[in-house]
Amino acid sequence: MKIYKGISGAEGISIGTIYYFSKIKNNEGNLTVGEAIVKAKEKLRKLYTIAKDKLGNDNAKIFEAYDMLLNDQAYISPIIDAEKIGVAPCEAITNQSNKLISLFENHKSEYMRQRSDDIKYVGDLLIDCINGNDDIFDIPENDKIILVAEELTPADTLQMDKTNIVGFATLRGGSTSHTVILAKSLGIPAIVGIKDLNKNLNGKNAIMDAEKGELIINPEEKIINHYKNKLMEEKRKRDIINSFNNTVAKTSDGVRIYVLGNIGNIEDVKNNTLDNIDGVGLFRSEFLFSSTNIKPTIEEQIISYSTVIDVLHPKSVTIRTMDIGGDKKIDYLDMPEEDNPFLGNRGIRMCLLNKEIFKEQLKAIIISASGKSVKILLPMITTVEEIETAKKIIKEVQSELTVPYSKKVPVGMMIETPSSAINISNFVKYCDFFSIGTNDLIQYITASDRGNEFVSNLYSPYNPAVIKVIFNVIKVASENDKEISMCGDLAATTDMTALLLGLGLKKFSVPIPMVNMLKYTISKINLKEAEKMAKKILNTEREKEIKAIIEKFNAELNI
């Protein structure tokens, strides 16, 4: 028995036979760079369609990003220029790709490091097109295959027949790679960055524990039995969790809790059963602005918003205005490079600097909201002046409309900066509701980039300051009879559900696939006991001690 260690990509356990995968390559070199670009674009269009149909618009954007790189003259022009002076096309592509990869791969920002993977993929795609390398996936029809490879591209992951594949393990790749993202969407466990993987593993029996980041080769019988029992227990738990479908969430002592859904596009509405949620707590509208290179018309926006609103009616839909900036770029907006985009021109700041586009979005929302339950959520508010200005623009938009529209749309704001959290008592008279965005809030409170390996350990929801800030936000909002919900990743982290309930949170907004799991977790928690635990934690100064208290509470309830 041998254990290979790697990085957990997509969690899960699988038992199967190793198949070492490598694509067949040749070196015919028949196409020019220009011809290869045309062929690569055609392939990306097909992959986009497959991804959109199988996994939704968000995951399909990966292939849009690759297509944009093929249109980026800063990348393409030097390759074509080199080809013109006699450099072999594949060599020209490799040289330019390596030059850009070297600029990005050691960047302090995880987002920028990810760009190096994108460049490598597009370069390899062009070379494959030039050499006539097709994607050939001759995978055996064993009952259960753990696919091992030096690396897997998103195209590989998407195009394989995954009927018998129960796990992915690769030598290369990071925990935030596009392939890992697709593996999570496909529900297939994945481990990346495993050293010493080789073809000699082909055909060997193996267990993948992706939670631990372990690939166990030729496991002993007692290890196999241990994991078989774990799989049986997981199935039993899944069956129980699925029984919460189309039920309302209640604590074990009968307190009603509201579980809403986060959606990123209209495909989320088409592909999920919405009877299971209490409404939409976060509709990310930026997909309308980032999914094409052309600004969406008011009519196109109305169609998208109305599709979601009509399906959910009479339940409420909260639409967040475009949260552009940070790591989200829009081609048709003037968005110069910023040294620190996450502290730069993003969210409401970008909206107020692009007032006409902001007004068009507000018009579309207000028209779509006519006769329905719709709320407007403003991102990245840090000052009273910003929300005052935004509300004035909403009134201005309403005065300009000559078609039926909603005359009273509740307006709220994201609590995702220390400024908005600390100053919430000043915001209550300007807002109808609040939504806590924990992803940025934790990052800003702890001054740590969760994508930066040197400080990612500091990005922690167990930090006493994070917990105290969240408690104060919930307390102030509740005391002023303002609706307060949470829509960040923390809302869907079931290890933290008991603490959040104990802090006073009664409304969670989570990815739709997490809804039943959250309801199941809530059902096991006694609210009064959770409040006692939260009180104890608020008086605890060390993160390690806070984590231990929560783990003990959850273990006693078998959460």
LINHUCOR-V295765 format. One record per helix or strand of 2 or more residues. SS is the DSSP state (2 for helix, 1 for strand). FROM is the first residue (numbers start at 1). TO is the last residue. Records with the same first field share a line. If there is no record, write none. Layout:
SS = FROM-TO + FROM-TO
This chain:
1 = 2-5 + 7-10 + 13-21 + 145-149 + 165-170 + 189-192 + 205-209 + 214-217 + 249-250 + 256-263 + 280-284 + 317-320 + 374-378 + 410-415 + 433-436 + 483-486 + 507-511
2 = 33-55 + 57-70 + 73-84 + 89-104 + 110-131 + 154-159 + 178-186 + 199-201 + 221-242 + 266-270 + 274-276 + 287-290 + 298-312 + 341-343 + 348-353 + 355-368 + 384-400 + 418-422 + 424-427 + 438-446 + 456-458 + 464-479 + 489-492 + 494-502 + 512-523 + 527-538 + 543-556
